[in-house]
């Protein structure tokens, strides 16, 4: 079972329109205990994201020490200067926004967060309208599964349904999300594919490969769970 963004995203999203004032946004961040929100145009389409970091540029410039003109401002990029002078969401937001759709995989969402160094992603429909938001915490929630549930899914879904193999021929042990696989891999290709599918099962932290391979392909190593990198 491959989870998608819609399986873990939050649908009740605090957002602002492009004309929202600095004071309104600061109050919303505090009231809702969030650190950022999407910015929408009049059609409900996501056109940017305003975060605490975007808004702090104003405070950084306002607090420049007396007698040291330009010392702090010279370290800020041109975009930060613009944000420091901004008075509404359209001035302060980071654009274009990094977004995902509800049907994209959690692996792609995680890859985007990692490569673009963002903590959350607005979720949009095909027209670009906001339908939800997904955070790092939402992505990590897939690891909050029971060891028993993981073992059952691996035996039934991965081994029986995906690999078309007899689950009774394998022993699957799960401890704190770490899966140990024992049994006979009749071919190296079968073993590699089985390990790959188990490693990408939602909630698996790591895979310990204890399969019996044909003599020339004997293996005994651990595989850490990771998101695909394309």
N, C-alpha and C positions, 0 to 999 in steps of 0.2 A: 504494500500500500504506500503510494507516494503522496505525501501531504502537499497541499498547495496553500498559497497565501490566504485564500478565503477560509481555510480551516482554523486559522489562529488569529486573524486580524481583528482589530477592534472596530466596530461599526459606528459607535457613538463618538464622533470626532469633534473636538473643539477647533473651529476654524475662524478666520477673519476675512473680511473683504479688503480689497486693495486700498480703500480710503480710510481704514481704521486708524485712529490716532495712536501715537506712542503711548500716551497715558492709558488708553483703553487696552492696549496689548499688555502693558506691564501689569495692569490689574487682573487681566484674564490669566496670565501666567501664574500669578500668586493665588488667585481664587481656585483655579482648577488643579494646582500643583503639577503643572506640566512644564516642559522646558522648550517647547516649540509648537508651532501649529501651521497648517497649510494656509496659503493665501488664495482666495477665490476671486474670479472675475464675476461679472453680473450674470453669467450663464451657469455659474457653479463649477467652472473648470479651474483646475489647479494651475496657477501661474507662478507660484513660488513658495518658499518656506521661510518663516521668520523664527529664529531661535534666540535664546538668551545671549548667545555669543554675538549675534548680529546687533542686538540692542546695547550690549555692553560697550561698544565702540564710543557711544556718546559719553558714557561715564568716564572712559579712559581719557578722552580729550578734555572733558570738563575738569578733571582732577590733575591736569598737568602742573607740576610744581612751578611756583613763581620764580622768575629769574632764569628759567631754563627753557626759553622759547624754542619750540621746534624739536626738542630732544626726543620727546615721546612720539609726536606726530610724524617725525621723520622716519620712524620705524614702522609705521602703519602703511599698508598698501593703499593705492588710490581708492579701491573699493571701500575700505574701512573709513576713509575720509568722507566719502559720500554718505555712508551709513550714519556717521557721527552727526552729519548735518540734517539727516532725514527727520521727518515729522510724522510719517504715516507708513503703513505696511508696504506700499509700493516702493517707497524709498529704501526701506531697510531689508527687504526680503532678498534671499539668495535665489537666483534664477539662472538658467531654467531649472525647474525642480527635477529631482531624481525620483521617478515613480515606478510602480509595478502594477500589474493587473491582477485581479482575483485568482486567475487560473495559472499564474506562474508558480513554479516550484519554490519551496522554501530554500533550496540550494541556491537558486538564482538570486533570491532576495538577500540571502546572507552574503553572497558574492558581491552584490552591489553595495551593501552596507560597508563591507570590508574595503573594497577598492576605492569607493568614493568617500570613505571616512565619515559616514553619517550614522546617527543613532536610530533613525526612524525613516520610513518611506510612506508617503501618501499612496493609497490604493485607488486607482481610477478605472472607470469603465472605458469602452472603446472610444467614446467621445471626449475623454479627458476629464469627466466630472468625478468629483470626490465620492467614493463609496466606503472608505475605511482608511485605517492606518495600521502599519505593522512596525513593531519596535524590536530591539534586540531581545528584550525579555520575552516577547511573543515567540520569537524563533527558538529560544532556549527552552521554552515550555515543552517541546517535543521530547525532551529528555526526562520529563516527569512521568515516566511510565513504570509499571511494576515489572520485575524480572519475570514473573510468571506469564504476564501478558506478552512480553517480548518473545519468550521461548515458544509459546503457542503460535504466535504469528509466523515465526521463522519456520517451524515445522509444517504448519498447514499452508500458509500462503507462499512462502519462498520455496521450500523443498518440494511440497506436493504439487502446488498449482503452477508455480513459475518454472521450476526445474524438472517437473514431471518425474520425480523420483520418489522412492518409498521412504517416508519419514522414519519408519521403524529401523531403517538401515543406518540411522545417524543418532548421535547423542548430542543434544544441545543443552549446554549449561550456561545460565546467565547469573552474574553476580554484580550488582551495582551497575548494570547496563553493559558490562563487559561480557561478550559472548565467546564461549569456547566450543568449537565445532570438532566433533570426532566422528569417524566413519571412513568409508572407502570412496575415494575419488577415482573412478575407473579410468578417467583420462585427465591429463593436466588442464585441458580446456574447461572441463566440467568443474574441476576444483576452483580454478580461478574465477569462473563466472559465479559460482556459489558464494565464494568469499566476497566478491564485489556486491552481489545483491544483499547479502546479510549486512555488510558494512553500511549500505545506504538505506537500511530499514530505519524508519524514524524512531529515535530513542536509543539507538545503539551507540555506545561510547567508543568501543574498540572491539576488534575480533581477534581471537587467538586461534590460529590455524593449526589444528592437531589432526588434520585429515591424513589418511594413508594414501600416498600417491604411488604410481608405478615406480620401481626402483630408481630409474634414471632421473626422476623428477621429485625425489623426496624433499619435503619442505617442513620447516618447523619455525615459524616466526609469528610475530604479532603485527596486526594491521590497525593503525589508529583510524577512528572515524574522522572524516573530513568532508568539506563541501567541495563539489566539483569545481575545477578551475578553467574548464574549457581550454 
